[in-house]
Every structure is written in structure tokens, then in C-alpha cells.
Amino acid sequence: MLFLGVQQGLRDSAMPDTFSDDLIALLPNLRRFALSLCRRPDLADDLVQITAERAFAARDRFDPATRLDAWLFRILRNAWIDQTRRERTRGESIDIAEVPEASVTDGPRQTEAHLMLRQTRAAMDALPEEQRAVMLLVCVEELSYREAAEVLGIPIGTVMSRLARARLALAERVGIG
């Protein structure tokens, strides 16, 4: 019996640890969610870095039976809340190096797609933060209602109602509803 336990322990230690690889694979999703929250690429990058640091520090508390992306989104959202609270006491800051990037389009289809994307982004930005966060988690990151509710710390019914309102507002603003 003891030998079987040792064999199992060896097998467990020989199994590759995919936590780092899985986290790295989710970095684009985390950045997209961070951008939807703060709307500034530099802050979004900081939030993603904070999230990765906190995830590695708390890695022993992660339950492998749950989705890693939902856990990471929750960490990121909490980091955003922490950062927002700190900024309120610090006051407003403006990045003087921030300049709009020139966009080169090629052809009428690309131009139309670019304009629709810009219109959709503006419509998303105009949504209240609560609706925008739910929309991004459910529609872009493909989390279930339950997972989005856990990330945001709200009931599932609230997720569904915010998502319904967000979809209607978005469709109205983009002219498809």
C-alpha cells in the first residue's frame, strides 16, 4: 500500500504544472476586460500585471475545479476597485503623452467595419459600468451567467437584467434594434 502511495506521489509531481501556461494564454482576455473597465491602455496593462502577480501569490488558494478565467477576472476587478479607491484620494491625473493614433484603412469594407467598430466601442463606453462589465464578461469572454455573477459579486438575476438592458441600449445606439 505504501508503495502505491509513493507511486501516486511521483506521478503527481511528474505531471506538468499548467498554471503559468494557462494564465499566459488568458492575458489577452484579461487585458480586454481591463480596457473595458479603465479605458486606458497603460492602466489596463498595470491591472493585468497586478492580476498576474496576485494570482501567482494566491495560486495555492485556486480551486482547480473552477474556471481559471473567472478567478482571474475576479482578481482583476478587485484590483480595479482598489485602484479606483486610491485614485479618488489622490485626485485626477492626466497623461500628457497620450495622443490619438492614426488609423490607416484600406478599401470601403474595411472603412465600414472600422466605423462600425468605432460606433460599437463608443456605444459600449456609453453604457453604465455595471452593464458594460456584464456585457463583456458574458458576450466577449463567454462566461456563464453564474460565473459572471461570481466575478462581479452580484446575483444571477441581476446579471441577466443588466445584460438585457445593455443589449437593448447597445442595439439602439448602433442602430440595429
C-alpha positions in Angstrom: 0.0 0.0 0.0 2.8 2.4 0.9 4.4 1.7 -2.5 1.2 2.6 -4.3 1.1 5.9 -2.4 4.7 6.7 -3.4 4.0 5.9 -7.0 0.9 8.2 -7.0 3.0 11.0 -5.4 5.7 10.5 -8.1 3.0 10.6 -10.8 1.5 13.8 -9.3 4.9 15.5 -9.2 5.7 14.4 -12.7 2.6 15.9 -14.1 3.3 19.3 -15.7 2.0 22.3 -13.8 0.0 24.3 -16.4 -1.0 27.2 -14.2 1.6 29.5 -15.7 0.8 28.5 -19.3 -3.0 28.8 -18.7 -2.5 32.3 -17.1 -0.4 33.4 -20.1 -3.0 32.2 -22.5 -5.6 34.3 -20.7 -3.6 37.5 -20.8 -5.3 38.9 -23.9 -8.7 38.3 -22.3 -7.6 39.9 -19.1 -6.3 43.0 -21.0 -9.6 43.3 -22.9 -11.6 43.2 -19.7 -9.2 45.7 -18.0 -9.6 48.1 -21.0 -13.3 47.9 -20.7 -13.1 48.9 -17.1 -10.5 51.7 -17.2 -10.5 52.7 -20.9 -6.7 53.5 -20.8 -4.2 51.0 -22.3 -1.5 52.0 -19.8 -3.8 51.4 -16.8 -5.1 48.2 -18.4 -1.5 46.9 -18.6 -0.9 47.7 -15.0 -4.1 46.0 -14.0 -3.2 42.8 -15.9 0.2 42.8 -14.3 -1.3 43.3 -10.8 -3.7 40.4 -11.6 -0.9 38.1 -12.6 1.1 39.0 -9.5 -1.8 38.4 -7.2 -2.7 35.2 -9.0 0.8 33.7 -8.6 0.9 34.8 -4.9 -2.5 33.2 -4.2 -2.0 30.2 -6.6 -2.3 27.7 -3.7 -5.8 29.1 -3.0 -7.0 28.5 -6.5 -9.5 25.6 -6.8 -8.7 23.6 -10.0 -12.4 22.6 -10.1 -13.3 26.1 -11.0 -12.6 28.1 -14.2 -9.3 29.9 -14.1 -10.5 32.8 -16.2 -13.4 33.6 -13.9 -11.0 33.6 -10.9 -8.6 35.9 -12.7 -11.4 38.2 -13.8 -12.5 38.5 -10.2 -8.9 39.3 -9.1 -8.7 41.9 -11.9 -12.0 43.5 -10.9 -10.9 43.7 -7.3 -7.6 45.3 -8.4 -9.6 47.9 -10.4 -11.8 48.7 -7.4 -8.7 49.1 -5.2 -7.0 51.3 -7.8 -10.2 53.4 -8.2 -10.4 54.0 -4.5 -6.8 55.1 -4.4 -7.2 57.5 -7.3 -10.2 59.2 -5.6 -8.0 60.2 -2.7 -5.1 61.1 -5.0 -7.1 63.3 -7.4 -7.3 63.3 -11.1 -4.2 62.8 -13.3 -3.8 63.4 -17.0 -1.2 61.7 -19.2 0.3 64.4 -21.4 2.0 61.8 -23.6 -1.3 60.3 -24.7 -2.1 61.1 -28.4 -4.7 59.6 -30.7 -3.2 57.0 -33.1 -3.6 57.5 -36.8 -5.6 54.7 -38.4 -5.0 53.6 -42.0 -7.9 51.9 -43.7 -7.8 50.1 -47.0 -11.0 49.9 -49.0 -14.7 50.5 -48.4 -15.3 47.3 -46.5 -12.5 47.9 -44.1 -13.6 51.5 -43.6 -17.2 50.4 -42.9 -16.0 47.8 -40.5 -13.8 50.3 -38.8 -16.6 52.8 -38.5 -19.0 50.1 -37.1 -16.4 49.0 -34.6 -15.8 52.6 -33.5 -19.6 53.2 -33.2 -19.9 49.9 -31.2 -17.0 50.9 -29.0 -18.5 54.3 -28.3 -21.8 52.7 -27.6 -20.1 50.2 -25.1 -18.3 53.1 -23.5 -21.5 55.0 -23.1 -23.1 52.1 -21.1 -23.0 52.3 -17.3 -20.0 50.5 -15.9 -22.2 47.7 -14.4 -23.8 46.9 -17.7 -20.5 47.2 -19.6 -18.8 44.7 -17.3 -21.6 42.2 -17.6 -21.7 42.6 -21.4 -18.0 42.0 -21.7 -17.9 39.0 -19.3 -20.8 37.2 -20.8 -20.7 38.2 -24.5 -17.0 38.6 -25.1 -15.3 36.4 -22.5 -18.1 33.8 -22.8 -18.6 33.3 -19.0 -21.8 31.8 -17.9 -24.3 34.0 -16.0 -23.3 32.2 -12.8 -19.6 32.8 -13.4 -20.2 36.4 -14.3 -22.3 36.8 -11.1 -19.4 35.3 -9.0 -16.8 37.6 -10.7 -19.0 40.7 -10.0 -20.3 39.6 -6.7 -24.0 40.0 -7.7 -27.0 37.7 -8.0 -27.6 35.8 -11.4 -30.8 37.7 -11.9 -29.0 41.0 -11.7 -26.5 39.7 -14.3 -29.4 38.8 -16.6 -31.3 42.1 -16.2 -28.1 44.2 -16.7 -27.2 42.2 -19.7 -30.7 42.6 -21.2 -30.6 46.4 -20.6 -27.1 46.6 -22.0 -28.0 44.7 -25.2 -31.1 46.9 -25.8 -29.1 50.1 -25.3 -26.2 48.9 -27.5 -28.6 47.8 -30.3 -30.4 51.2 -30.1 -27.1 53.2 -30.1 -25.7 51.3 -33.1 -29.0 51.4 -35.0 -29.7 47.7 -35.2 -32.6 47.4 -32.7 
